[in-house]
Amino acid sequence: MPSIENQDLYAALLHEMKNNLVLMAMTMERVPHTRVAEHDQPLDEARLLCQRVSERLMQALLIYKSDLGGMVLNAVDAYSPEDFVAEMAGQARYLQTPHRIETRIDPNVPAIWFFDRNILEMALINAIHNSLSFARSRIEITARVEDGMLCLAIEDDSDGYPPHILQAVAEDRPLNSSGTGLGLRFASLIAKSHENNGRRGSLSLRNQGGSVFEIRVP
Amino acid sequence: MIAQNGFIDYKTKRALVIDDYPSMRSAFKMALASFGMTKVDVAATGSEAVMRVKSTSYDIIISDYNLGEGRDGQQVLEEMRHRNLIGLETAFLMVTAESVYERVVAAAELAPDDYLIKPFNGEIMRTRLDAILTKKSVFQQVYRSLAEGDLESALEGCDALVASHPKYLVDAMRFKGEVLVAMGNFESAEALYKQVMAMRAVPWSRLGLAKSLHLQHKEKEAEGMLVDLIDQYPELVAGYDLLADVQQSQNKLKDMQYTLQRSVSVSAKSTLRQRRLGEVAYQNSDLGSAETAFRAAIEKGRNSIYLQPNDFANLSRVHLVQGDAKAAAEVLVSNRKLLQESDEGKLISAVMLSKISAHNGRHDEARELIRDALRIKQHKVRCEPGLALDMVQSCLNAGLDQEAANLLDEVARNAHDSTALLDKAKQIYREAGKEAAVREILRQATAHVAQLSREGALLLQRGELKSGVAKLLQASEAAPRNPRVLMNTVWAALRLIEQQGNSDGMLGHAKRLLADVTYLTPEHPRLIGLQNMLRSIESSSTRQRVAAQIANMG
């Protein structure tokens, strides 16, 4: 924690940084695509990078507050899983990658579920960004209900997760703190912070025609 | 979802963007332009935004939560909705960089339609706006019923939505809870919030349940729930406010002060909350805390509609009780211009200066000043009961016993049910060595109103609506500033009109009394119900009149 006299300054700096990230995203949205690869490709990469920087900033702030021990959910309320999946698909398409972005909602998914939308979205968008780096041609965002839990998954047609990552997540061991590992540690914290009637959420990874990243929310 | 409910045509919509950063305002404007919106206004501050909504009707308002100095986005939203400057059909999207806002909004009585956490991009803003506008179109009929005061239809509409739109089940239930409270149907509201909590004990459902318990005077239960809620969500100002109400009803003034102190340490910006804290601290004889709070109320209230002349009386009075006549006078002198703008302010100046003169031993000056005050007071000037008691005291000191008795009679008639005020009056007379006189004044003043109210209530219980209302009208005439007496009278009068039609100018009486009580306690939770009852009577009588005219034409 910064000293009391520096806290105001710290808050003001953060505020400005967040504003600038919003401005950067909105400014790049104003650059039109030209269908010329030399122009469009660096633009899309810059947009993805802007998203990644935003993501990492949010994660850093969460760590600062939660001290990695646990995470306090801010706003659990009723949301439509269908809308939620559509919103994430919109975020994936926003990045203009050549991948096909598909969604699938199982008929057994109810119209509403209770979760902390913003924090859960943070975990899932991070997984989408990872998939965009490794998938061959498609990403699917899915929702289903199993064992009384809402299962939200990001599936792709990549080569799948390497064995050491699968094993670490299955055994709930901390991963190394760079790239994919960092995002997965967050996802696990976020999943576990969801609780209902004595049951906790969880993160699971598997390889099944590509990689499957799944968060279960009670 | 959007495809299912149809395309949202942004070209026809008008938006207002509220942000203190010029670069953010123009970025929002361009982002909105990119999906077809050309009618976009901007405002840099809360007051500028309030000015704008007064003259223009907006479909969409996007506001930053942090607006620098002055009001924050949540206060802007509350002011716009409380003062009916925007209707329920206006979409309000809050933008925030503070994660604490999410926890505030989780139980806020007045939540925005949705919010965006910074950093975000244009795509997500579009998605959220699409979702809000789609929901607004589904709720359109329910909103309209509420605006027309047709609460029964609003309730039926909510039930229909629960059945037809499972996606909006929880939204419809939340809305229904508010309608039930507005109707005064607190038992059903309690049951509804319990139903939501059975699905998930989200903070707003717990706050709603505590409120419906409080409104049924189940204070113990409500207090326990609120203590737990605040424990879990210490940033929840709405929770502290309600807890303070609950503690006040139980006369736990020390606890109430502690609760309000915690709430201003979370959010110091509200003038109303600071004033309330000052008042209870003053009652608890905690003069240091009262001084701090009254001073803060004035500072936070500057240039807002919330600052009242009586705030200066409060601060000046505390200084005087502390024995600091110089500071007491300084409050009046440095705010002279503001106080001279209204009769109430002039009255306050005269009364407080009279007290200060008496304190300094200048009794002739004090007598002149209190005579001035009595002259100003003759013109039906608004005068808080605390100030009236100050006048009583000054009159007694100046030997104006008859004037003191008249003033006390007026205070007591309007507050026969407030022991705090009556005790204070007794104390003033005791200190002046005139204890015998006060008992007789209070007895005469309170007995009459209390008896009329009691008799009226009894007649109503027996089903003799008409004679009951007549008694209550007499009580209202004797106690024209007692909110409880006035509200009971309005309620009974409206019931009478509902059952037997409008006769003897009953509707006129009800409207006049309701206007009076709205002026006295604009925030009272029973008001919305009474206003809606009145509106529904008026619209049905209009319908009947039109029907009669059409029949006559045939």
Interface residues (C-beta under 8 A of the other chain):
Chain A: L14 H15 K18 N19 L21 V22 L23 A25 M26 T27 E29 R30 Q51 S54 L57 M58 L61 K65 N74 A75 V76 D77 A78 S80 E82 D83 A86 E87 G90 Q91 Y94 P110 A111 I112 F114 N118 N196
Chain B: M1 Y21 S23 M24 A27 F28 M30 A31 S34 N66 A97 S99 E102 R103 V105 A106 I117 K118 P119 F120 N121 G122 E123 I124 R126 T127 A131 P166 K167 L169 V170 D171 M199 R200 V202
